[in-house]
Amino acid sequence: MKDGTTQYTEDNIRSLDWKEHIRMRPGMYIGKLGDGSSADDGIYILLKEVIDNSIDEFVMGAGKTIEVSIQGERVIVRDYGRGIPLGKVVDVVSKMNTGGKYDTKAFKKSVGLNGVGTKAVNALSNYFRVESSRDGQSASAEFERGELTGKEFLEETSRRKGTKITFIPDADIFKNFKFRNEYVVRMLKYYCYLNPGLTIIFNGEKYHSEDGLKDLLSENIAESDRLYPIIHLKADDIEVALTHSRTQYSEEYHSFANGQNTTQGGTHQAAFREAVVKTIREFYGKNYEASDIRKSIVGAIAIKVMEPVFESQTKTKLGSTEMGGELPTVRTFINDFIKTKLDNYLHKNAPVAESLQKKIIQAERERKELSGIRKLARDRAKKASLHNKKLRDCRVHLGDTKKDNNLDSTLFITEGDSASGSITKSRNVNTQAVFSLRGKPLNSYNMTKKIVYENEEFNLLQAALNIEDSMEDLRYNKIVIATDADVDGMHIRLLLITFFLQFFPELIKKGHLYILQTPLFRVRNKKETRYCYTPEERERALAQLGKNPEITRFKGLGEISPDEFKHFIGEDMRLDPIMLEEGMSIDDLLKFYMGKNTPDRQEFIIENLKVELDVVEE
């Protein structure tokens, strides 16, 4: 009689070679896969892994220029560093635990320390080519999904020394992927900010920085929005820049360790936040609340540590507590630096110190004014959450997904019950939540934070996202506005974007806000159904499906059945990220689009409609 258990024998045990393991478990090496609509999708991690090696060459004083080209799916990265030793070209990109970063004589305080980076790119590309030039010779090799497709090629060359990597991500792993130049440019600019003197040429456009993190903040916060000039402090192994925003409510940080953008912060960012509070309290001799000091702060910190410990292969959070060598802990090192440098700066710049103190006192006054209404709003939110039909939550949230980068927790914000009903029935209950709006939200432009607590819908949305006190507690990686593709739907999108820009711009700056694309048409015959997102796609479908196919025009999300909707919010979901142009003033942006300047907007609309009509007539 069988006991029903599965047999477990030697036959169940198998060993994977390096490329099989990477391809079977890509999330372990590059985080989530994605299609390129998010800045942390896998295709950008592949690019980053290649560039990291070129950056390490620059840091070691070899090569001041890196050339990056992306044409469609093909990526080329060329540096002018020392070049991979010719006899190791194949090993470096195809043998695990092989690389120059294990020898601290050749690389110090580098980004890529685990010898995995380019191997992962190789294994996850359907075409990969490495070429190294040095000492008048060139060695090259080509691979397909990690497999060497021919012999290593060695020849005489007059080319400048350096390394050139070409790859095409594997479409079987990265479904429907597309490189978005905005994300690539942001990444490349960060490399320039962190490496003053470096030039990166991307598709012919040059990027360069002389003032490091000061340039970063200059591009991220408009001059008119700065409470005082950017404070820029530097020493060996540390650089800091900070200012306060006149209009922003939340804190905003850009943190880096050994050239890596640690988007999830870590020990260095926590120490920076703590050190700023401690130094300012001591400077003014007053025990101000930490939240009042940090309200509206915009800061950046970059440190270099020996043999850094990151909390994942994608290096988005620093775990190191030690600087390395004879230096103190990360916390003590940053505290001592801020205490000395920031204190000195404030003593020498009395107008800045005066502006900062006024800002802190204003934040304190606003906090006290809000304290009563916040308590009422929290009590109301707690009661509402017990029988709140607005939020249909999911099981996994952002705090959980940080342990597994391949999971995305998503909140869909929908209009009305019919649309939320379709999404709710077809969603993945583990990772996808739905928040249902009742009609059009309030235009929150030029209103104070008080409205967030007084307006029940805004308060419940803030509670659902868990962003009242800090972005660090955000519950969803993606916040997706899912409205009808009509005038009312567009208006709701605009009102929601206004709400986030007015009170939580960090959500947009950090790439958490999206618009859901849903099909405008369904074209089908007896054998096949095509969903078309544009009139052009509809015309192609009509041409390919033969005579007299049935055409359905979707007017609203509620018209799409749950069985169909699962196709549009699953693996093939199409999202448009909401992005801010660098250096754009949020205040000026909102004033133009949401203020009382109706004639200006009318003129803008008429002018842009003319352009569209001209294109159609041609």
KEVEXKE-283732 format. One line per 10 residues: their letters; for each residue x, y, z of C-alpha. Coordinates in steps of 0.25 Angstrom, whole numbers, padded with zeros to 4 digits. Example, Ala and Ser with C-alpha at 12.3 -4.5 7.8 and 13.67 -1.06 7.14 Angstrom:
# KEVEXKE-283732
as) 0049,-0018,0031 ~ 0055,-0004,0029
This chain:
# KEVEXKE-283732
mkdgttqyte) 0000,0000,0000 ~ 0006,0013,-0004 ~ 0006,0025,0006 ~ 0004,0035,-0005 ~ 0017,0043,-0002 ~ 0026,0046,-0014 ~ 0039,0038,-0016 ~ 0052,0046,-0013 ~ 0064,0038,-0018 ~ 0078,0041,-0024
dnirsldwke) 0071,0043,-0037 ~ 0064,0056,-0032 ~ 0078,0062,-0029 ~ 0084,0070,-0041 ~ 0095,0081,-0042 ~ 0093,0093,-0051 ~ 0104,0099,-0058 ~ 0106,0114,-0057 ~ 0098,0119,-0068 ~ 0086,0109,-0066
hirmrpgmyi) 0085,0114,-0051 ~ 0085,0129,-0056 ~ 0075,0126,-0066 ~ 0066,0118,-0057 ~ 0067,0128,-0045 ~ 0070,0141,-0052 ~ 0063,0149,-0040 ~ 0075,0145,-0031 ~ 0085,0152,-0040 ~ 0077,0164,-0047
gklgdgssad) 0065,0166,-0038 ~ 0051,0166,-0045 ~ 0050,0164,-0060 ~ 0040,0174,-0065 ~ 0038,0180,-0079 ~ 0046,0193,-0077 ~ 0035,0202,-0072 ~ 0041,0202,-0058 ~ 0055,0208,-0055 ~ 0059,0195,-0047
dgiyillkev) 0055,0185,-0058 ~ 0065,0175,-0062 ~ 0069,0181,-0075 ~ 0075,0193,-0068 ~ 0082,0184,-0058 ~ 0089,0177,-0070 ~ 0093,0190,-0075 ~ 0098,0195,-0061 ~ 0106,0182,-0059 ~ 0114,0185,-0071
idnsidefvm) 0116,0200,-0069 ~ 0120,0197,-0054 ~ 0133,0190,-0059 ~ 0136,0202,-0068 ~ 0134,0211,-0056 ~ 0143,0203,-0048 ~ 0154,0205,-0059 ~ 0152,0220,-0058 ~ 0153,0220,-0043 ~ 0166,0213,-0044
gagktievsi) 0171,0224,-0053 ~ 0169,0217,-0067 ~ 0160,0223,-0077 ~ 0152,0236,-0076 ~ 0142,0233,-0086 ~ 0131,0223,-0087 ~ 0122,0221,-0100 ~ 0108,0215,-0099 ~ 0100,0212,-0111 ~ 0086,0206,-0111
qgervivrdy) 0079,0204,-0124 ~ 0066,0196,-0122 ~ 0070,0184,-0114 ~ 0085,0184,-0117 ~ 0094,0190,-0106 ~ 0108,0194,-0108 ~ 0117,0199,-0097 ~ 0132,0203,-0100 ~ 0142,0208,-0090 ~ 0156,0212,-0091
grgiplgkvv) 0162,0206,-0079 ~ 0173,0196,-0078 ~ 0165,0185,-0085 ~ 0163,0171,-0080 ~ 0176,0163,-0080 ~ 0175,0156,-0094 ~ 0177,0142,-0089 ~ 0165,0143,-0079 ~ 0154,0149,-0088 ~ 0146,0137,-0089
dvvskmntgg) 0148,0133,-0074 ~ 0144,0147,-0069 ~ 0130,0147,-0076 ~ 0127,0132,-0074 ~ 0133,0126,-0062 ~ 0127,0129,-0048 ~ 0136,0134,-0037 ~ 0146,0139,-0048 ~ 0150,0154,-0048 ~ 0160,0164,-0044
kydtkafkks) 0152,0170,-0033 ~ 0156,0159,-0023 ~ 0170,0165,-0023 ~ 0170,0178,-0016 ~ 0183,0182,-0023 ~ 0176,0184,-0036 ~ 0163,0190,-0031 ~ 0160,0197,-0018 ~ 0146,0201,-0014 ~ 0140,0196,-0026
vglngvgtka) 0125,0193,-0029 ~ 0126,0180,-0035 ~ 0132,0171,-0025 ~ 0125,0157,-0026 ~ 0130,0153,-0040 ~ 0115,0151,-0045 ~ 0112,0163,-0053 ~ 0116,0161,-0067 ~ 0113,0146,-0066 ~ 0099,0149,-0063
vnalsnyfrv) 0098,0158,-0075 ~ 0104,0147,-0084 ~ 0095,0136,-0079 ~ 0083,0145,-0081 ~ 0086,0150,-0095 ~ 0083,0143,-0108 ~ 0095,0150,-0113 ~ 0107,0154,-0105 ~ 0121,0159,-0111 ~ 0133,0163,-0103
essrdgqsas) 0145,0170,-0109 ~ 0158,0174,-0102 ~ 0169,0183,-0108 ~ 0183,0185,-0101 ~ 0197,0184,-0105 ~ 0195,0185,-0120 ~ 0186,0172,-0120 ~ 0171,0170,-0119 ~ 0164,0157,-0113 ~ 0149,0155,-0115
aefergeltg) 0138,0144,-0113 ~ 0123,0143,-0116 ~ 0113,0135,-0108 ~ 0098,0131,-0109 ~ 0091,0130,-0096 ~ 0104,0128,-0089 ~ 0109,0117,-0099 ~ 0122,0121,-0107 ~ 0118,0120,-0121 ~ 0132,0120,-0127
kefleetsrr) 0147,0120,-0124 ~ 0153,0132,-0117 ~ 0158,0141,-0127 ~ 0172,0148,-0126 ~ 0178,0158,-0136 ~ 0187,0170,-0137 ~ 0180,0183,-0135 ~ 0183,0198,-0136 ~ 0170,0201,-0127 ~ 0172,0209,-0114
kgtkitfipd) 0172,0200,-0102 ~ 0160,0197,-0095 ~ 0148,0187,-0094 ~ 0135,0187,-0103 ~ 0123,0179,-0099 ~ 0111,0177,-0109 ~ 0099,0169,-0104 ~ 0084,0167,-0108 ~ 0075,0163,-0096 ~ 0068,0150,-0098
adifknfkfr) 0054,0152,-0102 ~ 0050,0139,-0096 ~ 0053,0144,-0082 ~ 0050,0159,-0084 ~ 0036,0159,-0090 ~ 0032,0171,-0099 ~ 0044,0179,-0094 ~ 0047,0193,-0098 ~ 0059,0202,-0094 ~ 0054,0215,-0089
neyvvrmlky) 0064,0226,-0092 ~ 0059,0234,-0079 ~ 0063,0223,-0070 ~ 0077,0221,-0077 ~ 0080,0236,-0077 ~ 0077,0237,-0062 ~ 0086,0225,-0059 ~ 0097,0231,-0068 ~ 0096,0244,-0061 ~ 0097,0238,-0047
ycylnpglti) 0110,0232,-0052 ~ 0115,0245,-0056 ~ 0111,0252,-0043 ~ 0119,0241,-0035 ~ 0131,0242,-0044 ~ 0134,0257,-0047 ~ 0143,0257,-0059 ~ 0137,0245,-0066 ~ 0130,0247,-0079 ~ 0119,0238,-0084
ifngekyhse) 0114,0238,-0098 ~ 0101,0232,-0100 ~ 0095,0231,-0115 ~ 0104,0243,-0118 ~ 0100,0252,-0106 ~ 0111,0256,-0096 ~ 0109,0255,-0081 ~ 0119,0261,-0071 ~ 0119,0267,-0057 ~ 0129,0276,-0050
dglkdllsen) 0122,0278,-0037 ~ 0117,0264,-0034 ~ 0105,0263,-0024 ~ 0103,0278,-0025 ~ 0100,0276,-0040 ~ 0091,0265,-0036 ~ 0082,0273,-0027 ~ 0083,0285,-0037 ~ 0076,0276,-0047 ~ 0066,0271,-0037
iaesdrlypi) 0061,0283,-0030 ~ 0059,0296,-0038 ~ 0066,0308,-0033 ~ 0053,0316,-0030 ~ 0049,0304,-0021 ~ 0062,0304,-0012 ~ 0060,0311,0001 ~ 0075,0313,0001 ~ 0087,0310,-0008 ~ 0091,0296,-0008
ihlkaddiev) 0101,0292,0003 ~ 0112,0284,-0003 ~ 0122,0277,0006 ~ 0133,0267,0002 ~ 0145,0259,0008 ~ 0152,0246,0005 ~ 0142,0235,0003 ~ 0130,0244,0006 ~ 0122,0255,-0002 ~ 0109,0261,0003
althsrtqys) 0099,0272,-0003 ~ 0086,0277,0003 ~ 0076,0288,0003 ~ 0061,0290,0007 ~ 0050,0291,-0003 ~ 0040,0303,-0001 ~ 0028,0295,-0006 ~ 0031,0280,-0004 ~ 0025,0273,0008 ~ 0033,0260,0008
eeyhsfangq) 0048,0257,0010 ~ 0056,0253,-0002 ~ 0069,0246,-0002 ~ 0079,0241,-0013 ~ 0089,0231,-0007 ~ 0101,0224,-0013 ~ 0111,0214,-0008 ~ 0124,0212,-0017 ~ 0117,0218,-0029 ~ 0104,0209,-0027
nttqggthqa) 0091,0217,-0026 ~ 0085,0210,-0013 ~ 0070,0213,-0016 ~ 0066,0206,-0004 ~ 0076,0214,0005 ~ 0083,0206,0016 ~ 0093,0209,0027 ~ 0099,0221,0021 ~ 0086,0228,0018 ~ 0080,0225,0032
afreavvkti) 0093,0231,0038 ~ 0092,0243,0029 ~ 0078,0246,0033 ~ 0082,0244,0048 ~ 0094,0253,0047 ~ 0087,0265,0040 ~ 0077,0265,0052 ~ 0088,0264,0063 ~ 0096,0275,0057 ~ 0085,0285,0055
refygknyea) 0080,0282,0069 ~ 0094,0285,0074 ~ 0096,0297,0065 ~ 0083,0304,0070 ~ 0084,0299,0084 ~ 0069,0294,0083 ~ 0063,0280,0083 ~ 0055,0282,0071 ~ 0046,0270,0066 ~ 0054,0261,0056
sdirksivga) 0042,0262,0046 ~ 0042,0277,0047 ~ 0057,0278,0043 ~ 0056,0268,0032 ~ 0042,0273,0026 ~ 0045,0277,0012 ~ 0059,0273,0012 ~ 0066,0269,-0001 ~ 0079,0262,0001 ~ 0089,0253,-0006
iaikvmepvf) 0101,0245,0000 ~ 0111,0237,-0006 ~ 0122,0229,0002 ~ 0133,0219,-0002 ~ 0135,0207,0007 ~ 0145,0195,0006 ~ 0138,0182,0002 ~ 0124,0187,0003 ~ 0112,0178,0007 ~ 0100,0180,-0001
esqtktklgs) 0087,0173,0003 ~ 0085,0167,-0011 ~ 0092,0165,-0024 ~ 0085,0177,-0030 ~ 0092,0186,-0019 ~ 0080,0195,-0016 ~ 0082,0195,-0001 ~ 0095,0196,0007 ~ 0097,0187,0018 ~ 0111,0190,0022
temggelptv) 0113,0195,0036 ~ 0129,0197,0035 ~ 0136,0207,0026 ~ 0148,0197,0025 ~ 0163,0198,0028 ~ 0166,0207,0040 ~ 0153,0216,0039 ~ 0142,0216,0049 ~ 0128,0210,0046 ~ 0119,0216,0035
rtfindfikt) 0110,0223,0046 ~ 0122,0229,0053 ~ 0129,0233,0041 ~ 0117,0240,0035 ~ 0113,0246,0048 ~ 0127,0252,0050 ~ 0128,0258,0036 ~ 0114,0264,0037 ~ 0116,0270,0051 ~ 0129,0277,0047
kldnylhkna) 0126,0281,0032 ~ 0111,0285,0034 ~ 0113,0292,0047 ~ 0125,0300,0041 ~ 0116,0304,0028 ~ 0105,0309,0037 ~ 0114,0317,0045 ~ 0120,0323,0033 ~ 0107,0325,0025 ~ 0098,0333,0035
pvaeslqkki) 0087,0335,0024 ~ 0086,0320,0022 ~ 0085,0317,0036 ~ 0074,0328,0038 ~ 0066,0322,0027 ~ 0067,0308,0032 ~ 0063,0312,0046 ~ 0050,0319,0040 ~ 0047,0307,0032 ~ 0048,0298,0044
iqaererkel) 0039,0307,0053 ~ 0029,0308,0042 ~ 0029,0292,0041 ~ 0027,0291,0056 ~ 0015,0301,0055 ~ 0009,0293,0044 ~ 0011,0280,0051 ~ 0004,0285,0063 ~ -0008,0291,0055 ~ -0010,0278,0048
sgirklardr) -0008,0269,0061 ~ -0023,0270,0065 ~ -0028,0267,0051 ~ -0018,0256,0048 ~ -0023,0249,0061 ~ -0038,0250,0056 ~ -0034,0246,0042 ~ -0026,0234,0047 ~ -0038,0229,0056 ~ -0047,0231,0044
akkaslhnkk) -0037,0223,0035 ~ -0037,0212,0045 ~ -0052,0211,0046 ~ -0053,0211,0031 ~ -0043,0201,0029 ~ -0051,0191,0036 ~ -0062,0192,0026 ~ -0055,0200,0015 ~ -0060,0195,0001 ~ -0050,0205,-0005
lrdcrvhlgd) -0038,0196,-0003 ~ -0037,0182,-0007 ~ -0023,0179,-0002 ~ -0013,0168,-0007 ~ -0005,0159,0002 ~ 0009,0163,-0002 ~ 0014,0178,0000 ~ 0027,0185,-0003 ~ 0033,0183,0010 ~ 0032,0168,0007
tkkdnnldst) 0036,0169,-0007 ~ 0050,0175,-0004 ~ 0054,0161,0000 ~ 0049,0156,-0014 ~ 0052,0166,-0024 ~ 0045,0158,-0035 ~ 0031,0162,-0028 ~ 0024,0175,-0031 ~ 0013,0179,-0021 ~ 0003,0188,-0029
lfitegdsas) -0008,0197,-0025 ~ -0018,0200,-0036 ~ -0026,0213,-0034 ~ -0039,0212,-0042 ~ -0051,0220,-0044 ~ -0065,0215,-0040 ~ -0070,0201,-0036 ~ -0071,0195,-0050 ~ -0056,0197,-0054 ~ -0051,0193,-0040
gsitksrnvn) -0060,0180,-0041 ~ -0054,0176,-0053 ~ -0040,0178,-0048 ~ -0043,0172,-0035 ~ -0048,0159,-0041 ~ -0037,0157,-0050 ~ -0025,0162,-0042 ~ -0014,0154,-0035 ~ -0019,0154,-0020 ~ -0004,0152,-0016
tqavfslrgk) 0002,0164,-0021 ~ -0009,0173,-0027 ~ -0018,0182,-0019 ~ -0030,0191,-0024 ~ -0034,0205,-0018 ~ -0047,0210,-0024 ~ -0050,0225,-0025 ~ -0064,0231,-0024 ~ -0065,0240,-0035 ~ -0055,0251,-0038
plnsynmtkk) -0045,0254,-0027 ~ -0043,0269,-0022 ~ -0034,0278,-0029 ~ -0023,0279,-0018 ~ -0014,0290,-0025 ~ -0010,0301,-0016 ~ -0016,0294,-0003 ~ -0009,0291,0009 ~ -0006,0277,0015 ~ -0019,0279,0024
ivyeneefnl) -0028,0275,0012 ~ -0021,0261,0012 ~ -0027,0259,0025 ~ -0040,0266,0023 ~ -0044,0259,0010 ~ -0048,0245,0013 ~ -0044,0239,0000 ~ -0030,0246,0000 ~ -0028,0241,0015 ~ -0032,0227,0012
lqaalnieds) -0022,0227,-0001 ~ -0011,0232,0008 ~ -0014,0221,0018 ~ -0015,0210,0008 ~ -0001,0215,0003 ~ 0005,0217,0017 ~ 0012,0229,0013 ~ 0007,0239,0023 ~ 0021,0240,0031 ~ 0031,0234,0021
medlrynkiv) 0033,0228,0007 ~ 0041,0217,0014 ~ 0028,0210,0018 ~ 0021,0211,0004 ~ 0013,0198,0003 ~ 0013,0197,-0012 ~ 0024,0197,-0022 ~ 0015,0202,-0034 ~ 0003,0211,-0032 ~ -0005,0210,-0045
iatdadvdgm) -0016,0220,-0049 ~ -0026,0211,-0057 ~ -0037,0221,-0063 ~ -0045,0220,-0076 ~ -0038,0226,-0088 ~ -0048,0237,-0090 ~ -0049,0252,-0085 ~ -0054,0249,-0071 ~ -0043,0238,-0070 ~ -0032,0247,-0074
hirlllitff) -0038,0258,-0064 ~ -0037,0248,-0053 ~ -0023,0244,-0056 ~ -0019,0259,-0056 ~ -0026,0261,-0042 ~ -0018,0249,-0037 ~ -0005,0253,-0042 ~ -0007,0267,-0036 ~ -0010,0261,-0023 ~ 0003,0253,-0023
lqffpelikk) 0011,0265,-0028 ~ 0006,0274,-0018 ~ 0008,0265,-0006 ~ 0016,0253,-0009 ~ 0025,0257,-0021 ~ 0035,0246,-0017 ~ 0026,0235,-0022 ~ 0027,0241,-0036 ~ 0042,0244,-0035 ~ 0045,0230,-0030
ghlyilqtpl) 0037,0224,-0041 ~ 0025,0218,-0034 ~ 0014,0225,-0042 ~ 0008,0219,-0055 ~ -0003,0220,-0065 ~ -0010,0207,-0069 ~ -0011,0205,-0084 ~ -0024,0197,-0087 ~ -0028,0193,-0102 ~ -0037,0202,-0110
frvrnkketr) -0041,0191,-0119 ~ -0044,0176,-0120 ~ -0042,0170,-0133 ~ -0046,0155,-0135 ~ -0050,0144,-0144 ~ -0054,0130,-0141 ~ -0040,0126,-0139 ~ -0033,0138,-0133 ~ -0035,0150,-0124 ~ -0026,0162,-0124
ycytpeerer) -0026,0174,-0114 ~ -0022,0187,-0120 ~ -0017,0199,-0113 ~ -0016,0209,-0124 ~ -0023,0211,-0138 ~ -0010,0206,-0145 ~ -0011,0193,-0137 ~ -0025,0191,-0141 ~ -0022,0193,-0156 ~ -0011,0183,-0155
alaqlgknpe) -0020,0173,-0148 ~ -0031,0175,-0159 ~ -0021,0173,-0170 ~ -0016,0160,-0164 ~ -0029,0154,-0159 ~ -0036,0153,-0173 ~ -0050,0156,-0177 ~ -0060,0163,-0168 ~ -0055,0161,-0154 ~ -0063,0166,-0142
itrfkglgei) -0058,0179,-0137 ~ -0062,0184,-0123 ~ -0058,0198,-0118 ~ -0056,0198,-0102 ~ -0062,0211,-0097 ~ -0059,0209,-0082 ~ -0052,0199,-0073 ~ -0065,0194,-0068 ~ -0068,0188,-0082 ~ -0056,0179,-0081
spdefkhfig) -0060,0165,-0075 ~ -0051,0160,-0064 ~ -0047,0148,-0073 ~ -0042,0158,-0083 ~ -0036,0168,-0072 ~ -0026,0158,-0067 ~ -0019,0159,-0080 ~ -0017,0174,-0078 ~ -0012,0173,-0064 ~ -0003,0161,-0064
edmrldpiml) 0010,0157,-0071 ~ 0007,0166,-0083 ~ 0002,0178,-0075 ~ 0006,0191,-0082 ~ 0009,0203,-0073 ~ 0013,0217,-0076 ~ 0022,0223,-0065 ~ 0019,0237,-0060 ~ 0033,0244,-0060 ~ 0037,0258,-0057
eegmsiddll) 0047,0266,-0065 ~ 0060,0269,-0057 ~ 0061,0283,-0052 ~ 0046,0285,-0054 ~ 0039,0293,-0044 ~ 0027,0285,-0038 ~ 0021,0298,-0034 ~ 0022,0305,-0048 ~ 0016,0292,-0054 ~ 0004,0291,-0045
kfymgkntpd) 0002,0306,-0046 ~ 0001,0305,-0061 ~ -0008,0293,-0063 ~ -0016,0294,-0050 ~ -0016,0309,-0047 ~ -0026,0320,-0051 ~ -0019,0323,-0064 ~ -0030,0318,-0073 ~ -0026,0327,-0085 ~ -0012,0322,-0085
rqefiienlk) -0016,0307,-0084 ~ -0026,0310,-0095 ~ -0016,0316,-0104 ~ -0006,0304,-0101 ~ -0017,0294,-0105 ~ -0021,0301,-0118 ~ -0006,0302,-0122 ~ -0003,0287,-0119 ~ -0016,0283,-0126 ~ -0012,0290,-0139
veldvvee) 0001,0282,-0138 ~ -0007,0269,-0137 ~ -0016,0272,-0148 ~ -0005,0276,-0158 ~ 0001,0262,-0156 ~ -0012,0256,-0159 ~ -0014,0264,-0171 ~ -0001,0260,-0177
